[in-house]
Amino acid sequence: MKSLRHAVALLVPVILALGAALMLLVFGAARRVVTPTRRRTDTTILAVDTGAQTIELGRTLDTELPGRYGLFTTGTYGYVKLGAVLSADATSVRRKLLTQIEPGARIDREATFSGWYYSSPAELHLRWENVLIGSPAGPCPAWYFPGSSSTWVIQVHGRGAMRAECLRAVPVLHAAGLPNLVVSYRNDGEAPRSRAGAYALGAAEWRDVDAAIAYALRHGAERVILMGWSMGGAICLQAAVNSGNRDRIAGLILESPVVDWRTVLRFQAREARVRAPLPELAMGALEMPFTARLSGADDAISFNRLDMVARAEELVAPILILHSDDDGFVPADASHALQQARPDLVTMPVFTVARHTKLWNYDQTAWTEAITGWLAERGFSASA
């Protein structure tokens, strides 16, 4: 008996230590989910030829994609635009430079591949202005592109991104006569910071979009279309079911959207080789007020309320989903499930290869036709 008590006494601190280590892992994983991320380097610049105006990049699933893209760099240039793939081998890709690089420029090796392409509203050569939207979080900066229609589009960027992500969509929407309001929201690096400075995955950010809807209605809009990119899609879907102005939401355009966070986080955990049950425990921690705050969140996050497949019957406005089946970051499974749950509302043309939020870059023609066709079929135009 004495030896048993001695063994138990030795095991107790080990068990407590293991429990503490597990909790640290859980809170660490949960914190990564809600902590705003900034650009992470994911691309290596191997060479720049200023004579031929070409750039050689390490080959990845993104850098090998056809189309036009951007590259965040450091050194002489902060951002350059990339054109067509000129050649490739097993380890590298040579692309045309669409930004003129001067001889003698310093370009560091580490870079971030981007689908944004446009980095400033001035690049669109359209009339625009800076506006501020008063939201519960504080004044949120937005870009306003006027149009002749009384139907406005409110564009919402994704996680770890900023408003410039949305600029690719402005020309096609402007051509339909639709005013564009490209907004920011709490904790995105442009809008005000919340108490904890953490993302709520759409559970709180929708209120900032609701304020943008109210702003549009005060300034001449009769109805609005919400367009959300990635996490911006989750935010728009929450606004569609929670907003006091939801009867003025005439439609949604969702680009590579998060429709159900559990699906996304489980997928990303598998890609990162994070084993069960850590992802489930991390999501569980974010659902309880005390452990959510220990994980860095402002408040508890209900993943049930963020599951728009389960809440599909609450949706009433027509939805266009643009999502590549080869997204690689936010799987298209939940988007397909939403389309299957509400075929009366959801239009989802087939896209492949394009990767996450890069459909415009990969196939601008098909992407544009999908939007213009959907707008025309539903009467969303300057005359509507």
C-alpha positions as CSV (number, residue, x, y, z in Angstrom):
1,M,0.0,0.0,0.0
2,K,2.8,2.4,0.9
3,S,4.4,1.8,-2.5
4,L,1.1,2.4,-4.3
5,R,0.6,5.8,-2.5
6,H,4.2,6.6,-3.4
7,A,3.5,5.8,-7.1
8,V,0.4,7.9,-7.1
9,A,2.2,10.8,-5.5
10,L,4.8,10.6,-8.3
11,L,2.1,10.4,-11.0
12,V,0.0,13.3,-9.8
13,P,2.4,16.0,-10.9
14,V,3.0,14.2,-14.2
15,I,-0.7,14.1,-14.9
16,L,-1.1,17.8,-13.9
17,A,1.9,18.7,-16.1
18,L,0.4,16.8,-19.0
19,G,-3.0,18.5,-18.5
20,A,-1.4,21.9,-18.3
21,A,0.6,21.2,-21.5
22,L,-2.6,20.1,-23.3
23,M,-4.4,23.2,-22.2
24,L,-1.5,25.4,-23.4
25,L,-1.8,23.6,-26.8
26,V,-5.5,24.1,-26.9
27,F,-5.4,27.8,-26.0
28,G,-2.5,28.3,-28.5
29,A,-4.5,26.7,-31.3
30,A,-7.6,28.7,-30.4
31,R,-5.6,31.9,-30.3
32,R,-4.2,31.3,-33.8
33,V,-7.8,31.1,-35.1
34,V,-8.8,34.5,-33.8
35,T,-5.6,36.5,-33.9
36,P,-5.4,38.8,-37.0
37,T,-2.7,37.7,-39.3
38,R,-0.5,39.9,-41.4
39,R,1.2,38.9,-44.6
40,R,3.5,35.9,-44.2
41,T,6.2,35.2,-46.7
42,D,5.3,32.2,-48.9
43,T,7.4,32.9,-52.0
44,T,11.1,33.0,-52.8
45,I,12.4,35.3,-55.5
46,L,15.2,33.6,-57.2
47,A,16.2,36.2,-59.8
48,V,15.0,39.4,-61.5
49,D,16.0,40.3,-65.1
50,T,15.5,44.1,-65.4
51,G,16.5,43.9,-69.1
52,A,13.8,41.4,-70.1
53,Q,11.5,42.5,-67.2
54,T,11.0,39.0,-65.9
55,I,11.1,37.5,-62.5
56,E,12.0,33.9,-61.4
57,L,10.1,32.5,-58.4
58,G,10.3,29.3,-56.5
59,R,7.6,27.0,-57.8
60,T,4.5,26.5,-55.7
61,L,0.8,25.7,-56.4
62,D,0.2,29.5,-56.4
63,T,3.2,30.8,-58.3
64,E,2.6,28.3,-61.2
65,L,-0.9,29.6,-61.8
66,P,-1.6,31.3,-65.2
67,G,-3.0,34.8,-65.0
68,R,-2.2,38.2,-63.4
69,Y,-1.1,38.5,-59.8
70,G,0.7,40.7,-57.3
71,L,3.8,40.1,-55.2
72,F,4.5,41.8,-51.9
73,T,8.2,42.4,-51.6
74,T,10.7,44.3,-49.5
75,G,13.5,46.5,-50.7
76,T,13.1,49.2,-53.4
77,Y,9.6,48.0,-54.3
78,G,6.8,47.1,-51.8
79,Y,4.5,45.6,-54.4
80,V,5.0,44.4,-58.0
81,K,2.5,43.0,-60.5
82,L,3.1,39.7,-62.3
83,G,1.9,38.6,-65.7
84,A,2.0,35.4,-67.7
85,V,4.1,32.3,-66.9
86,L,6.9,32.2,-69.5
87,S,8.6,29.0,-68.5
88,A,8.8,26.6,-65.6
89,D,10.7,23.6,-64.4
90,A,10.4,21.4,-61.3
91,T,11.6,24.0,-58.9
92,S,11.1,27.4,-60.5
93,V,8.7,29.6,-62.5
94,R,9.7,32.5,-64.7
95,R,6.9,35.2,-65.1
96,K,6.6,38.4,-67.0
97,L,6.9,41.5,-64.8
98,L,4.0,44.0,-65.3
99,T,5.7,46.5,-62.9
100,Q,8.7,48.2,-64.4
101,I,11.8,47.3,-62.3
102,E,14.7,49.7,-62.7
103,P,18.3,48.5,-62.9
104,G,20.0,48.6,-59.6
105,A,16.8,48.0,-57.6
106,R,17.1,45.9,-54.5
107,I,14.5,43.1,-54.2
108,D,14.8,40.9,-51.2
109,R,14.3,37.1,-51.7
110,E,11.4,36.6,-49.3
111,A,8.0,37.7,-50.7
112,T,4.2,37.1,-50.5
113,F,2.2,35.9,-53.5
114,S,-1.1,37.8,-53.8
115,G,-4.3,37.7,-55.8
116,W,-5.0,41.3,-55.1
117,Y,-3.4,42.6,-58.2
118,Y,-4.6,46.2,-57.6
119,S,-3.2,47.8,-54.5
120,S,-4.9,51.3,-54.7
121,P,-8.3,52.5,-55.9
122,A,-6.5,55.1,-58.1
123,E,-5.3,52.2,-60.3
124,L,-8.9,51.6,-61.5
125,H,-9.1,55.1,-63.1
126,L,-12.7,55.5,-61.8
127,R,-14.1,58.3,-59.7
128,W,-13.9,57.4,-56.0
129,E,-13.7,59.0,-52.6
130,N,-12.7,58.2,-49.0
131,V,-15.6,58.0,-46.6
132,L,-16.0,57.0,-42.9
133,I,-18.7,54.7,-41.7
134,G,-19.7,55.0,-38.0
135,S,-20.0,51.4,-36.7
136,P,-20.3,50.1,-33.1
137,A,-16.5,49.6,-33.3
138,G,-15.9,53.2,-34.3
139,P,-15.3,55.0,-37.5
140,C,-14.4,52.5,-40.3
141,P,-12.7,53.8,-43.4
142,A,-14.3,52.9,-46.8
143,W,-13.9,53.7,-50.5
144,Y,-16.9,54.8,-52.4
145,F,-17.2,54.4,-56.1
146,P,-20.3,56.2,-57.4
147,G,-22.7,54.6,-59.9
148,S,-26.1,55.4,-61.4
149,S,-28.1,52.6,-59.8
150,S,-30.0,52.7,-56.5
151,T,-28.7,49.3,-55.8
152,W,-25.3,49.5,-54.1
153,V,-22.7,46.8,-53.6
154,I,-21.0,46.6,-50.3
155,Q,-17.7,44.7,-50.5
156,V,-16.1,43.0,-47.5
157,H,-12.5,41.6,-47.6
158,G,-11.2,38.5,-46.0
159,R,-9.2,37.4,-43.0
160,G,-5.7,38.8,-42.9
161,A,-6.5,41.1,-45.9
162,M,-7.5,44.7,-46.4
163,R,-9.9,46.6,-48.6
164,A,-7.5,46.4,-51.6
165,E,-8.4,42.7,-51.9
166,C,-11.8,43.8,-53.2
167,L,-10.7,46.2,-56.0
168,R,-10.7,43.5,-58.7
169,A,-14.5,43.4,-58.6
170,V,-15.1,47.1,-58.8
171,P,-14.9,47.4,-62.7
172,V,-17.4,44.7,-63.5
173,L,-19.9,46.0,-60.9
174,H,-19.3,49.6,-62.0
175,A,-20.0,48.6,-65.6
176,A,-23.4,47.4,-64.4
177,G,-24.0,50.9,-63.0
178,L,-23.7,49.7,-59.4
179,P,-22.2,52.0,-56.8
180,N,-19.5,50.3,-54.7
181,L,-18.8,50.7,-51.1
182,V,-15.5,48.9,-50.2
183,V,-15.4,48.7,-46.4
184,S,-13.1,47.9,-43.5
185,Y,-14.1,46.2,-40.2
186,R,-12.8,45.9,-36.7
187,N,-9.3,44.6,-36.2
188,D,-8.4,44.5,-39.8
189,G,-5.5,47.0,-39.5
190,E,-7.5,49.9,-41.0
191,A,-10.7,50.0,-38.8
192,P,-10.7,50.5,-35.0
193,R,-9.5,47.8,-32.7
194,S,-11.8,45.9,-30.3
195,R,-10.8,45.4,-26.7
196,A,-8.9,42.1,-27.4
197,G,-8.1,43.0,-31.0
198,A,-9.3,39.6,-32.1
199,Y,-11.4,38.3,-35.0
200,A,-14.8,36.9,-34.2
201,L,-15.0,35.1,-37.5
202,G,-18.0,37.0,-38.5
203,A,-19.9,36.8,-35.2
204,A,-19.2,40.5,-34.4
205,E,-17.8,41.9,-37.6
206,W,-21.3,41.7,-39.3
207,R,-22.3,44.7,-37.2
208,D,-19.7,46.9,-39.0
209,V,-21.2,45.7,-42.3
210,D,-24.7,46.4,-41.0
211,A,-23.5,50.0,-40.3
212,A,-22.3,50.1,-43.9
213,I,-25.8,49.0,-45.1
214,A,-27.3,51.8,-43.0
215,Y,-24.8,54.3,-44.4
216,A,-25.8,53.2,-48.0
217,L,-29.5,53.6,-47.3
218,R,-29.0,57.1,-45.8
219,H,-27.0,58.1,-48.9
220,G,-29.5,57.1,-51.6
221,A,-29.4,53.3,-51.8
222,E,-32.8,51.6,-51.9
223,R,-31.3,48.1,-51.6
224,V,-27.8,46.5,-51.4
225,I,-25.9,43.5,-52.6
226,L,-23.3,42.2,-50.2
227,M,-20.1,40.8,-51.7
228,G,-17.7,39.0,-49.4
229,W,-14.3,37.5,-50.0
230,S,-13.3,34.4,-47.9
231,M,-14.0,35.4,-44.2
232,G,-15.8,38.4,-45.7
233,G,-18.3,35.8,-47.0
234,A,-19.0,34.6,-43.5
235,I,-19.4,38.2,-42.4
236,C,-21.9,38.9,-45.2
237,L,-23.9,35.7,-44.4
238,Q,-24.2,36.7,-40.8
239,A,-25.4,40.2,-41.8
240,A,-27.9,38.5,-44.1
241,V,-29.6,36.7,-41.2
242,N,-29.0,39.2,-38.4
243,S,-29.2,42.7,-39.8
244,G,-32.2,44.9,-39.0
245,N,-31.9,46.0,-42.6
246,R,-32.0,42.4,-44.0
247,D,-35.1,43.2,-46.0
248,R,-33.0,45.7,-48.1
249,I,-30.4,43.0,-48.9
250,A,-31.2,42.1,-52.5
251,G,-28.5,39.5,-53.0
252,L,-25.1,38.2,-52.0
253,I,-22.0,37.5,-54.1
254,L,-19.6,35.2,-52.2
255,E,-16.0,34.8,-53.5
256,S,-14.2,31.7,-52.0
257,P,-16.4,32.1,-48.9
258,V,-16.3,30.6,-45.5
259,V,-19.8,29.1,-45.2
260,D,-19.1,26.9,-42.2
261,W,-16.0,27.5,-40.0
262,R,-15.8,23.9,-38.6
263,T,-15.3,22.6,-42.1
264,V,-12.5,25.1,-42.8
265,L,-10.7,24.7,-39.5
266,R,-10.7,20.9,-39.7
267,F,-9.4,21.1,-43.2
268,Q,-6.6,23.5,-42.3
269,A,-5.7,21.4,-39.3
270,R,-5.3,18.3,-41.5
271,E,-3.2,20.3,-43.9
272,A,-1.0,21.5,-41.0
273,R,-0.8,17.9,-39.7
274,V,-2.5,18.9,-36.4
275,R,-4.0,15.8,-35.0
276,A,-7.4,15.2,-33.4
277,P,-8.7,16.1,-30.9
278,L,-6.8,19.4,-30.8
279,P,-9.0,21.2,-33.5
280,E,-12.2,20.2,-31.7
281,L,-10.8,21.2,-28.3
282,A,-9.7,24.6,-29.7
283,M,-13.1,25.3,-31.2
284,G,-14.7,24.2,-27.9
285,A,-12.5,26.6,-26.0
286,L,-13.7,29.5,-28.2
287,E,-17.3,28.6,-27.6
288,M,-17.1,29.2,-23.8
289,P,-16.8,32.8,-22.5
290,F,-14.0,32.2,-19.9
291,T,-11.9,30.0,-22.1
292,A,-12.6,32.1,-25.2
293,R,-11.1,35.1,-23.4
294,L,-8.1,33.0,-22.2
295,S,-7.6,32.2,-25.9
296,G,-7.5,35.9,-26.8
297,A,-11.1,36.4,-28.1
298,D,-13.3,39.3,-27.0
299,D,-16.3,37.0,-26.5
300,A,-17.4,33.4,-27.0
301,I,-18.0,32.4,-30.6
302,S,-20.9,30.1,-31.5
303,F,-19.8,27.8,-34.3
304,N,-23.4,26.6,-34.6
305,R,-24.5,30.2,-35.5
306,L,-21.7,30.5,-38.0
307,D,-22.7,27.3,-39.8
308,M,-24.8,28.6,-42.7
309,V,-25.4,25.2,-44.1
310,A,-27.3,24.3,-40.9
311,R,-29.1,27.7,-41.1
312,A,-29.8,27.7,-44.8
313,E,-33.5,28.0,-44.3
314,E,-33.0,31.4,-42.8
315,L,-31.6,32.8,-46.0
316,V,-34.0,34.7,-48.3
317,A,-31.8,36.7,-50.8
318,P,-30.4,35.1,-54.0
319,I,-26.7,34.1,-53.7
320,L,-23.9,33.7,-56.3
321,I,-21.1,31.6,-55.0
322,L,-17.7,31.7,-56.9
323,H,-15.5,29.0,-55.4
324,S,-12.8,26.9,-57.0
325,D,-13.0,23.2,-56.2
326,D,-9.2,23.4,-55.9
327,D,-9.2,26.2,-53.4
328,G,-6.5,24.7,-51.2
329,F,-7.3,26.9,-48.2
330,V,-11.1,27.2,-47.7
331,P,-12.5,24.0,-49.2
332,A,-15.5,24.3,-51.4
333,D,-17.4,21.5,-49.6
334,A,-19.6,23.8,-47.5
335,S,-20.3,26.1,-50.5
336,H,-21.6,23.0,-52.4
337,A,-23.6,21.9,-49.4
338,L,-25.3,25.3,-49.2
339,Q,-26.1,25.2,-52.9
340,Q,-27.6,21.7,-52.4
341,A,-29.6,22.9,-49.4
342,R,-31.0,26.0,-51.2
343,P,-31.0,25.4,-54.9
344,D,-33.8,27.9,-55.1
345,L,-31.4,30.7,-54.0
346,V,-27.9,29.6,-54.7
347,T,-26.2,29.8,-58.1
348,M,-22.7,28.2,-58.1
349,P,-20.9,27.9,-61.5
350,V,-18.1,25.4,-61.6
351,F,-14.5,26.7,-61.2
352,T,-11.4,24.5,-60.8
353,V,-7.6,25.1,-60.5
354,A,-7.9,28.7,-59.4
355,R,-7.0,28.4,-55.7
356,H,-8.2,30.6,-52.9
357,T,-9.7,34.1,-53.9
358,K,-7.8,33.9,-57.2
359,L,-10.6,33.1,-59.6
360,W,-10.5,36.6,-61.2
361,N,-6.7,36.2,-61.7
362,Y,-6.9,32.8,-63.2
363,D,-9.9,33.2,-65.5
364,Q,-11.1,36.8,-65.5
365,T,-13.4,36.2,-68.5
366,A,-15.3,33.3,-66.8
367,W,-15.4,35.1,-63.5
368,T,-16.7,38.3,-65.0
369,E,-19.3,36.5,-67.1
370,A,-20.6,34.7,-64.0
371,I,-21.2,38.0,-62.2
372,T,-22.6,39.9,-65.2
373,G,-24.9,37.0,-66.1
374,W,-26.2,36.7,-62.5
375,L,-26.7,40.5,-62.2
376,A,-28.6,40.6,-65.5
377,E,-30.9,37.6,-64.7
378,R,-32.0,39.3,-61.5
379,G,-32.4,42.8,-62.8
380,F,-29.5,44.2,-60.8
381,S,-28.5,47.1,-63.0
382,A,-28.6,50.9,-63.4
383,S,-32.3,50.6,-64.5
384,A,-33.3,48.3,-61.7
